[in-house]
Amino acid sequence: MILRRVLIANRGEIAVRVIRTCRRLGIETVLAVSGADADAVPARTADTTIAIGSYLDVDAVVAAAVAARADAIHPGYGFLSENPRLARACEAAGVVFIGPSAEVLEAAGDKLAARAHAVAAGLPVLPGGLVSDGAGVADGGGVEEAQALGHPADAARLAERIGYPVLVKAAGGGGGRGLRVVRDPADLAGAVEVGSAEARAAFGDGRVYLERYVAAGRHVEVQLLGDGENVIHLGDRDCSVQRRYQKLIEEAPAPRLGETLRVGMRAAAVAFGQHLKYQGLGTVEFLVDAARSEFWFLEVNARIQVEHPVTEAVTGLDLVAEQIAVAEGRRLRLSQAGVRLDGHAIECRINAEDPAAGFRPSPGRVTSAVFPAGPGIRVDTHIQAGSAVPPQYDSLLAKLVVSGASRAEALGRLRGALARCEIGGVATTLPVHAALAADDEFAAGGAGTDYLARWLELQTRPVRDKNG
């Protein structure tokens, strides 16, 4: 079917991003808005708006789509984007869900189920197993025995078998919720308890599992596009510059990655997508030890990613348009051989956070917003002077994306573009981005997930007097 009216069940920059593509395709947009966003830039950009109480209310979102006579719902990222209940509710209401099927969302959204599918598809996984709520099962990747983990001693035995340090991870969701690194066996029981409570509060699912922790690996992901039968990759991205598991800078392609390793990861991601009969956009995330040319499956994100613009920059594709085409029932419009990867792109997530106060959120009102423009520069944002930054939502204000024929050219463009960015009224991460862009280790490429923590520690370390 041809989609003529789409309800966007999201806010912020991704809402504006989806509206832009819909407008280019001649699709009318209806934006679902909460009270806090009723007068925000996205609401004034959409063709029309409809009020909902919460972006997390499945019934309200589907009712809004039906009331607006929308043909489809685009969930963006976050909120309900990976919720199988929304996909099923859409199907029941006769509304197209722009995303994977409910079955795929269930397989991808549950981290343990995703691990099992990864193993079935032949992907390497880190040793690990489930621990929470009185029962658990150890799965492949080096932990062979099924076991009940209803007692702290059982979790301790699994951790010893995996080998310290271990990572406590939420089974029902991601984004850093429920994550705890445990280096000392004495801290394991407390970490499992706190991680489970945090996961239950965030996802309504208190299950957590243990996984071997790799301290200085790299976070590399592969972009997939599928139509339910055919699956292709659109290259890879490096997302290793992150703080407390929240990405700050992403780039495509991943720098300083051996070709054999890169080809292997891309092939593994496609195999995973084929195993799931994947439909729409998805990202397979890997933990990489580039020095040893090894990689392990981490998780799959069954939605469009925040960092999708860097892939668009190097492929020349509009990923939202590709999502819509698949949702309309079309076969993939390009083959793997037809994917062209040219140049390099880097994205900075500019957040309303105060680096001087431990990255504390900085809600308030934007008094000024000046962004650069020019060749190889793209800004995705939903703010302007006068925009409110509400405290109850994610702190992302804008994404600055630069591209060039080479990484060196893109990095030079990034430095100049950051110097021309100005956001007043709220504290932002702009100073951190500017400093990182000038840092030698980042410039060299290939930094691990421990890089930003090490860099931040150096910034706060007292400077010793040369006479003392």
C-alpha positions in Angstrom: 0.0 0.0 0.0 1.0 3.6 -0.5 1.3 5.6 2.8 -0.4 9.0 2.5 -0.6 10.0 6.2 1.9 9.0 9.0 1.5 9.6 12.7 4.9 10.2 14.3 4.9 8.9 17.9 8.0 10.7 19.1 9.5 14.1 19.8 12.7 16.2 19.5 15.1 16.0 16.6 14.0 12.6 15.3 10.4 13.9 14.9 11.7 16.8 12.7 13.9 14.3 10.8 11.0 12.0 10.0 8.8 15.0 9.0 11.5 16.1 6.6 11.5 12.9 4.7 7.7 12.5 4.7 7.4 16.0 3.3 9.8 15.2 0.5 7.8 12.0 -0.3 4.5 13.9 -0.3 3.3 12.1 2.9 1.2 14.1 5.3 2.4 14.1 8.9 0.5 14.0 12.2 2.7 14.5 15.2 1.6 13.1 18.6 2.6 15.6 21.2 2.6 15.7 25.0 1.6 18.8 26.9 5.3 19.8 27.2 5.9 19.7 23.5 2.7 21.3 22.2 4.4 24.4 21.1 7.9 23.0 20.3 9.5 23.2 16.9 8.4 19.7 15.8 4.8 20.6 16.5 5.1 23.7 14.4 6.8 21.7 11.6 4.3 18.9 11.2 1.2 19.3 9.1 -1.0 18.7 12.2 -0.7 17.6 15.8 -2.7 15.4 18.1 -2.4 15.5 21.9 -1.5 12.4 23.8 -0.8 12.1 27.5 2.4 10.1 27.2 4.8 8.8 24.5 4.8 5.5 26.3 1.1 4.9 26.2 0.5 2.3 23.5 -3.3 2.6 23.6 -3.2 6.4 23.4 -0.7 6.3 20.5 -2.8 3.9 18.5 -6.0 5.7 19.3 -4.4 8.9 18.1 -3.4 7.3 14.8 -6.9 5.9 14.3 -8.5 9.3 15.2 -6.2 11.1 12.8 -6.9 8.5 10.0 -3.2 7.8 9.7 -2.1 5.0 7.5 1.0 4.3 9.6 2.9 5.0 12.8 6.6 5.9 12.8 7.9 5.4 16.3 11.3 7.0 15.9 13.8 5.8 18.4 13.4 5.3 22.2 9.9 5.4 23.8 7.8 2.6 22.1 10.0 2.1 19.0 11.0 -1.5 20.0 7.8 -2.4 21.9 6.1 -5.5 20.3 2.8 -4.5 22.0 2.7 -1.4 19.8 3.4 -3.4 16.7 0.6 -5.8 17.6 -1.8 -3.0 18.5 -1.1 -1.4 15.1 -1.9 -4.6 13.3 -5.1 -5.0 15.3 -6.2 -1.5 14.4 -5.3 -1.8 10.7 -2.4 0.7 11.0 1.0 0.0 9.5 3.9 -0.1 12.0 7.0 1.3 10.4 9.4 -1.1 11.8 10.0 -4.9 12.3 7.3 -7.4 13.1 6.2 -8.0 16.7 8.0 -11.3 16.6 11.3 -9.8 15.6 10.9 -7.1 18.2 10.4 -9.7 20.9 13.5 -11.6 19.7 15.6 -8.5 19.6 14.3 -6.7 22.6 15.0 -9.5 25.1 18.8 -9.5 25.3 18.9 -13.2 26.3 16.6 -14.2 23.4 18.8 -12.1 21.1 21.9 -13.9 22.4 20.3 -17.2 21.7 19.4 -16.1 18.1 22.9 -14.9 17.6 24.3 -18.2 18.6 21.8 -20.0 16.3 23.0 -17.7 13.5 26.6 -18.6 14.1 27.7 -15.4 15.8 30.3 -15.4 18.6 29.0 -14.2 22.0 30.8 -13.5 25.3 30.4 -16.1 28.0 27.4 -15.3 30.2 24.1 -16.5 31.7 20.9 -15.3 33.3 20.7 -14.3 37.0 17.5 -12.8 38.5 14.2 -13.3 40.2 15.0 -16.7 41.5 15.8 -18.6 38.3 18.3 -18.6 35.5 19.8 -20.4 32.7 23.4 -20.3 31.5 23.7 -20.2 27.7 26.5 -20.9 25.2 29.6 -18.9 24.7 31.7 -20.9 27.1 29.1 -21.5 29.9 27.8 -25.0 29.2 25.6 -26.1 32.1 22.0 -25.0 32.6 21.6 -24.1 36.2 19.2 -22.5 38.7 20.5 -19.3 40.1 18.1 -18.6 42.9 20.8 -18.1 45.5 23.7 -15.6 45.5 26.1 -18.5 45.7 24.8 -19.7 42.3 25.4 -16.3 40.8 28.9 -16.3 42.3 29.7 -19.7 40.8 28.6 -18.5 37.4 30.7 -15.4 37.8 33.7 -17.5 38.7 33.2 -19.7 35.7 32.9 -16.6 33.4 35.9 -15.0 35.0 36.1 -11.5 36.6 35.5 -8.8 35.9 31.9 -9.5 34.9 29.1 -7.2 33.6 25.6 -7.2 35.1 23.2 -6.4 32.2 19.4 -6.0 31.9 17.7 -8.7 29.9 14.7 -6.6 29.0 16.3 -3.4 27.7 19.4 -1.3 27.1 20.6 2.3 27.2 22.9 1.6 30.2 20.0 0.8 32.6 20.8 -2.0 34.9 24.5 -2.2 33.9 27.0 -2.8 36.6 30.7 -3.7 36.3 31.8 -6.1 39.1 35.5 -6.6 39.6 35.4 -8.0 43.2 33.4 -11.1 44.0 32.3 -9.4 47.3 30.4 -6.8 45.2 28.5 -9.3 43.0 25.3 -9.8 45.1 24.8 -6.1 45.6 25.3 -5.3 41.9 22.8 -8.0 40.9 20.2 -6.6 43.3 20.7 -3.0 42.3 20.9 -3.8 38.6 17.7 -5.9 38.8 15.9 -3.1 40.6 17.0 -0.5 38.1 16.0 -2.8 35.2 12.6 -3.4 36.7 12.0 0.3 37.2 13.1 1.1 33.6 11.6 -1.8 31.7 9.2 -3.5 34.0 11.5 -6.5 33.8 13.9 -7.3 36.6 15.8 -10.0 34.9 19.6 -9.5 34.6 22.3 -11.6 33.3 26.1 -11.8 33.7 28.5 -11.4 30.9 32.3 -11.3 30.7 33.5 -7.7 30.8 36.0 -6.5 28.3 37.4 -3.2 29.6 39.1 -1.7 26.6 37.2 -3.1 23.7 35.6 -1.0 20.9 31.9 -0.6 20.2 31.3 -1.2 16.5 27.9 -1.7 14.9 26.6 -2.7 11.5 23.6 -1.1 9.9 21.1 -3.6 8.4 18.2 -3.1 6.0 15.8 -5.9 5.2 12.5 -6.6 3.6 11.6 -9.9 5.3 13.4 -11.9 2.7 16.5 -10.1 1.7 18.9 -8.5 4.1 21.9 -6.2 3.3 24.3 -4.1 5.3 24.9 -0.4 4.9 28.4 -0.4 6.4 29.6 0.0 9.9 29.9 2.7 12.6 32.2 3.2 15.6 30.4 4.3 18.7 33.2 3.8 21.3 33.3 7.4 22.5 30.7 7.0 25.3 30.2 7.9 28.9 28.4 5.4 31.2 27.3 3.5 28.1 25.8 6.6 26.5 27.2 7.4 23.1 28.7 10.9 22.6 30.5 10.6 19.2 29.9 8.2 16.4 31.6 7.8 13.0 31.3 5.8 9.8 33.1 3.8 8.8 34.9 2.5 12.0 38.5 3.7 11.8 41.6 1.5 12.0 39.7 -1.7 11.6 41.4 -4.5 9.7 39.6 -5.4 6.5 39.2 -9.1 7.5 37.6 -8.1 10.8 35.4 -5.5 9.1 34.2 -8.0 6.5 33.6 -10.7 9.1 31.4 -8.4 11.3 29.4 -7.2 8.3 28.8 -10.8 7.2 27.9 -11.8 10.8 25.3 -9.0 11.0 23.7 -10.0 7.7 23.6 -13.6 8.8 21.8 -12.5 12.0 19.3 -10.5 10.0 18.7 -13.3 7.6 18.1 -15.7 10.6 15.4 -13.3 11.9 14.0 -12.6 8.4 14.5 -9.0 9.3 12.2 -6.3 8.0 13.1 -2.6 8.1 16.2 -0.9 9.7 18.2 -2.6 12.4 21.6 -2.3 13.9 23.7 -5.2 15.2 26.2 -4.1 17.8 29.5 -5.8 18.5 32.3 -5.6 21.0 35.6 -5.6 19.2 39.1 -6.4 20.2 40.8 -5.0 17.1 44.3 -6.0 18.2 43.3 -9.6 18.3 40.9 -9.3 15.3 38.1 -10.7 17.5 34.5 -9.6 17.9 31.4 -10.7 19.9 27.7 -10.0 19.5 26.3 -7.5 22.0 22.7 -6.8 21.0 20.5 -5.7 18.2 18.5 -2.4 18.0 15.4 -3.0 16.0 14.7 0.6 15.0 16.4 3.6 13.5 19.4 4.7 15.5 20.3 8.2 16.8 23.5 7.9 14.8 21.9 7.0 11.4 23.0 10.3 9.8 26.7 9.2 9.5 25.5 6.2 7.5 23.4 8.4 5.3 26.5 10.6 4.7 28.7 7.8 3.5 26.0 5.9 1.5 24.0 8.8 0.1 20.8 7.1 1.2 17.8 8.4 3.1 17.2 5.7 5.7 13.8 7.0 6.8 12.7 6.7 3.1 14.0 3.2 3.0 12.0 2.4 6.2 8.9 3.7 4.6 9.4 1.8 1.4 9.7 -1.5 3.3 6.6 -0.6 5.4 4.7 -0.1 2.2 5.4 -3.7 1.3 8.1 -3.0 -1.3 11.2 -5.2 -1.9 14.6 -3.7 -1.1 15.3 -1.0 -3.7 19.0 -1.9 -3.8 21.2 -5.0 -3.7 24.4 -5.4 -1.6 26.5 -4.8 -4.7 24.6 -1.5 -5.2 25.6 -0.1 -1.8 28.3 2.5 -2.3 30.3 3.6 0.8 32.3 6.8 0.1 34.2 9.1 2.5 34.0 9.4 6.2 31.4 11.0 8.6 31.5 12.0 12.3 28.5 12.9 14.5 28.5 14.7 17.8 25.5 14.5 20.1 25.1 17.9 21.7 23.3 17.4 25.0 21.8 19.8 27.5 24.3 18.6 30.2 26.8 20.4 32.3 30.2 18.7 32.0 31.5 20.8 34.9 28.9 19.3 37.2 29.4 15.7 36.3 27.2 16.0 33.2 24.2 16.9 35.2 21.1 17.5 33.0 20.6 21.2 32.3 16.9 21.9 31.6 15.7 25.4 31.0 15.1 27.7 28.0 17.4 28.2 25.1 18.3 31.9 24.7 20.3 31.5 21.5 21.1 28.7 19.0 23.6 29.3 16.2 24.6 26.3 14.0 27.2 26.1 11.2 26.3 25.5 7.6 28.3 24.6 4.5 29.6 21.7 2.4 29.8 18.5 4.4 28.0 19.9 7.4 24.6 18.8 8.6 22.7 19.7 11.8 19.7 17.7 13.0 17.9 19.7 15.7 14.6 20.6 17.2 15.7 23.8 19.0 15.9 27.5 18.3 16.1 30.6 20.5 13.2 30.4 22.9 12.8 26.6 22.9 12.1 24.9 26.2 14.3 22.1 27.4 12.0 20.1 29.7 13.5 18.1 32.5 11.4 14.9 31.9 12.9 14.0 28.5 16.2 13.1 27.0 18.8 15.9 27.0 19.7 15.7 23.3 19.5 19.1 21.7 21.2 18.6 18.3 23.4 16.3 16.3 26.3 17.9 14.4 27.3 15.7 11.5 30.3 16.4 9.3 31.6 14.4 6.3 34.6 14.5 4.0 36.5 12.5 1.5 38.7 11.2 4.3 38.6 11.0 8.1 41.3 13.7 8.3 39.1 16.0 6.2 36.0 15.2 8.2 37.9 15.8 11.5 39.2 19.2 10.3 35.6 20.1 9.2 34.3 19.0 12.6 36.8 21.3 14.5 35.7 24.3 12.4 32.0 23.5 12.7 32.2 23.1 16.5 33.9 26.5 16.8 30.8 28.0 15.0 28.2 26.3 17.3 26.6 28.4 20.0 23.8 27.5 22.3 22.9 29.8 25.2 20.6 29.5 28.2 21.5 25.9 29.1 24.8 24.2 29.7 25.8 21.8 26.9 28.4 19.3 26.0 29.8 21.5 23.2 33.1 22.3 25.2 33.8 18.6 25.6 33.2 17.9 21.9 35.6 20.7 20.9 38.3 19.4 23.3 37.9 15.8 22.1 38.1 16.9 18.5 41.5 18.5 19.3 42.8 15.5 21.3 45.6 13.4 19.7 44.2 10.0 20.7 40.8 10.7 19.2 42.5 12.1 16.1 44.5 8.9 15.7 41.2 6.9 15.6 40.4 3.5 17.0 39.9 4.6 20.7 38.2 2.1 23.0 35.2 2.4 25.2 37.5 3.3 28.1 38.8 6.4 26.2 36.4 9.0 27.4 36.6 8.0 31.0 40.4 8.2 30.9 40.2 11.6 29.1 37.8 13.0 31.6 39.9 11.8 34.5 42.9 13.7 33.1 40.9 16.9 32.8 40.0 16.8 36.6 43.4 15.7 37.8 45.2 18.6 39.6 48.2 20.0 37.7 51.4 19.5 39.7 53.6 22.5 40.2 56.8 21.9 38.3 58.8 23.0 41.4 56.8 20.7 43.7 
